[in-house]
């Protein structure tokens, strides 16, 4: 197979990042003095991540990396951070939806993540807490998990529809 034929056989995932930006950032610390004056308990950190992609033009997509971080001690919130970080990605070539979806939901968030992680670390530090450096996220595993959940939901809906008839 020639190089040209090989290039045509596999979809190009070449994209350009037109912009990266914070759509929304919220940091709340409901009772910081209680935490700062009683530091014998280490906070429990719960992180949730959401990835979404929406078309915004010809071969252009806005990808949202939503991250929520909640720190608690003995069930009480120490801080809550919510970040909606986005990027505008433009693809050089037309792609089939089944080829494009994993790129939008795996590769694009993988590109955005280091910037979001830095914002989270700086925000927690500015809030008076140690900088929180999130561990790397396996966006491929997250994509598979979301696909499995969507498939399970379809099966459940089909079962419910069959019961009605």
C-alpha positions as CSV (number, residue, x, y, z in Angstrom):
1,X,0.0,0.0,0.0
2,X,1.4,3.4,-0.9
3,X,1.7,6.2,1.6
4,X,-1.2,8.0,-0.1
5,X,-3.5,5.0,0.0
6,X,-2.6,4.4,3.7
7,X,-3.4,8.1,4.5
8,X,-6.8,7.7,2.7
9,X,-7.6,4.4,4.5
10,X,-7.3,5.9,8.0
11,X,-9.2,9.0,9.1
12,X,-7.1,12.0,9.8
13,X,-7.5,13.3,13.3
14,X,-5.6,16.5,12.5
15,X,-7.3,19.4,14.2
16,X,-6.5,23.0,15.1
17,X,-7.4,24.5,18.4
18,X,-9.0,27.9,17.7
19,X,-9.6,28.8,21.3
20,X,-9.5,27.5,24.9
21,X,-11.5,29.2,27.6
22,X,-13.2,29.1,30.9
23,X,-16.9,29.1,30.4
24,X,-17.7,28.9,34.1
25,X,-15.6,28.7,37.3
26,X,-17.0,28.4,40.8
27,X,-15.1,28.0,44.1
28,X,-16.9,27.8,47.4
29,X,-15.5,27.3,50.8
30,X,-18.5,27.4,53.2
31,X,-16.6,27.3,56.5
32,X,-12.8,27.7,55.9
33,X,-12.0,28.7,59.5
34,X,-13.4,25.4,60.8
35,X,-11.1,23.5,58.5
36,X,-8.0,25.7,59.1
37,X,-8.3,25.6,62.9
38,X,-8.9,21.8,63.0
39,X,-6.6,20.1,60.5
40,X,-6.3,16.7,62.2
41,X,-8.6,15.1,59.6
42,X,-7.5,14.9,56.0
43,X,-10.3,15.9,53.5
44,X,-11.9,13.3,51.3
45,X,-11.6,14.5,47.7
46,X,-14.3,13.5,45.2
47,X,-13.7,14.3,41.5
48,X,-16.2,13.9,38.7
49,X,-15.6,14.6,35.1
50,X,-18.0,15.2,32.2
51,X,-17.1,15.5,28.5
52,X,-19.4,16.9,25.8
53,X,-19.0,18.0,22.3
54,X,-21.3,20.2,20.1
55,X,-20.9,21.3,16.5
56,X,-20.5,25.0,16.0
57,X,-19.9,25.2,12.3
58,X,-18.4,23.5,9.3
59,X,-15.9,21.0,10.7
60,X,-15.8,22.9,14.0
61,X,-16.8,21.7,17.4
62,X,-16.9,23.0,20.9
63,X,-15.6,20.4,23.4
64,X,-16.5,20.9,27.1
65,X,-14.5,19.4,29.9
66,X,-16.5,19.8,33.0
67,X,-14.8,19.0,36.3
68,X,-16.3,19.1,39.8
69,X,-14.1,18.7,42.9
70,X,-15.7,18.3,46.3
71,X,-13.6,18.1,49.5
72,X,-15.3,17.0,52.6
73,X,-14.3,16.2,56.2
74,X,-16.7,14.2,58.3
75,X,-19.5,14.8,55.8
76,X,-19.1,18.6,55.8
77,X,-18.0,20.4,52.7
78,X,-14.6,22.0,53.0
79,X,-14.6,23.3,49.4
80,X,-16.5,22.8,46.2
81,X,-14.9,23.7,42.8
82,X,-16.7,23.5,39.5
83,X,-14.9,24.2,36.3
84,X,-16.4,24.2,32.8
85,X,-13.4,24.5,30.5
86,X,-13.9,24.5,26.7
87,X,-12.0,24.4,23.5
88,X,-12.9,25.1,19.9
89,X,-11.5,22.4,17.6
90,X,-11.6,22.6,13.8
91,X,-10.8,19.5,11.8
92,X,-8.9,19.7,8.5
93,X,-11.0,17.0,6.8
94,X,-14.5,15.7,6.7
95,X,-14.9,12.7,9.0
96,X,-17.6,10.0,9.5
97,X,-19.5,10.5,12.8
98,X,-18.3,7.1,14.1
99,X,-14.7,8.2,13.5
100,X,-15.2,11.7,14.8
101,X,-17.0,11.0,18.1
102,X,-14.0,9.2,19.8
103,X,-11.7,12.0,18.8
104,X,-14.0,14.6,20.2
105,X,-14.6,12.8,23.4
106,X,-11.1,11.3,24.0
107,X,-8.4,13.2,22.2
108,X,-9.8,16.7,22.5
109,X,-10.4,16.5,26.3
110,X,-6.9,14.9,26.6
111,X,-5.6,18.1,25.0
112,X,-7.6,20.4,27.3
113,X,-6.9,18.5,30.6
114,X,-3.5,19.9,31.5
115,X,-4.9,23.4,31.3
116,X,-7.9,22.5,33.4
117,X,-5.7,20.8,35.9
118,X,-3.6,23.9,36.2
119,X,-6.6,26.1,36.8
120,X,-7.9,23.7,39.5
121,X,-4.5,23.7,41.3
122,X,-4.2,27.5,41.1
123,X,-7.8,28.0,42.3
124,X,-7.5,25.7,45.3
125,X,-4.3,27.4,46.2
126,X,-5.9,30.9,45.9
127,X,-8.7,29.6,48.1
128,X,-6.2,29.0,50.9
129,X,-5.8,25.2,50.4
130,X,-2.9,23.2,49.2
131,X,-2.8,23.2,45.3
132,X,-4.8,20.2,44.1
133,X,-3.0,18.4,41.3
134,X,-5.4,16.0,39.7
135,X,-4.1,12.6,38.5
136,X,-4.2,12.0,34.7
137,X,-7.6,10.9,33.4
138,X,-8.0,8.0,31.1
139,X,-10.5,9.6,28.6
140,X,-10.6,6.4,26.5
141,X,-11.9,4.4,29.6
142,X,-14.4,7.2,30.4
143,X,-15.6,7.1,26.8
144,X,-16.1,3.3,26.9
145,X,-17.9,3.7,30.3
146,X,-20.3,6.3,28.9
147,X,-20.9,4.2,25.7
148,X,-21.7,1.1,27.9
149,X,-24.1,3.2,30.1
150,X,-25.8,4.5,27.0
151,X,-26.1,1.0,25.6
152,X,-27.5,-0.3,28.9
153,X,-30.1,2.5,28.9
154,X,-31.3,1.6,25.4
155,X,-31.7,-2.0,26.4
156,X,-33.7,-1.0,29.5
157,X,-35.9,1.3,27.5
158,X,-36.5,-1.4,25.0
159,X,-37.5,-3.8,27.8
160,X,-39.9,-1.2,29.2
161,X,-41.4,-0.6,25.8
162,X,-41.9,-4.3,25.3
163,X,-43.8,-4.5,28.7
164,X,-46.2,-1.8,27.6
165,X,-47.2,-3.6,24.5
